Amino acid sequence: MAEDNITECAECYHLKSSILLMAHHLERVAEELDDESIKQMLAAILKARRIFVLGAGRSGLVGRAFAMRLMHLGLSSHVVGETTTPAVSTEDAIVAISGSGQTRSVSDLGKVAKDIGATVIAITSNKDSKLGNLADVAVVLPGRTKDDAGGYLERHMRGEYTYLTPLGTSFETSASVFLDAVIAELIFITGASEADLKSRHTNIE
């Protein structure tokens, strides 16, 4: 019974273990990031007339947060699929987020943007994927995606598996932290102040 499990988790071992494993994973992500691909991503964002952010499911939620921060920076940003999103042009950049790089809606729309002539930036754990292969810039975040999920929880409980995070969580958490760090780097590059960002935050919520 679930109630019995709650009673037995006085020290919440699995909860704390998940946090510590994620923190360890993020250290690995930072160590393995490719500086050149990040520089290319930053240059493409700053050069673009507009930045479009694309993702499905939880990756889409991460993308929305990134688009909001880009707006706070004073950049023109849009979330693909919104009713107010304009047409993409050759002067624009697309940030497409997919752990597997195989999510059909994301890779297909990335291909459309590529055919239009926009710069496609992939955030993925799988560079050798449909999305990774078509992208102009591919930033690889190492980690487990939901495609690797089969039976991992039971294996971890037996000490046979490294990550205790549900479905694609390790990628999405990594992507969220990475994209927040991209914003921090852009703040440094552009010389934006916290007051600048605050001045663009919505005042009708």
Secondary structure, 3 states (H helix, E strand, C coil): CHHHHHHHCCCCHHHHHHHHHHHHHHHHHHHHCCHHHHHHHHHHHHHCCCEEEEECHHHHHHHHHHHHHHHHCCCCEEECCCCCCCCCCCCCEEEEECCCCCCHHHHHHHHHHHHHCCEEEEEECCCCCHHHHHCCEEEECCCCCHHHCCCHHHHHHCCCCCCCCCCCHHHHHHHHHHHHHHHHHHHHHHCCCHHHHHHHCCCCC
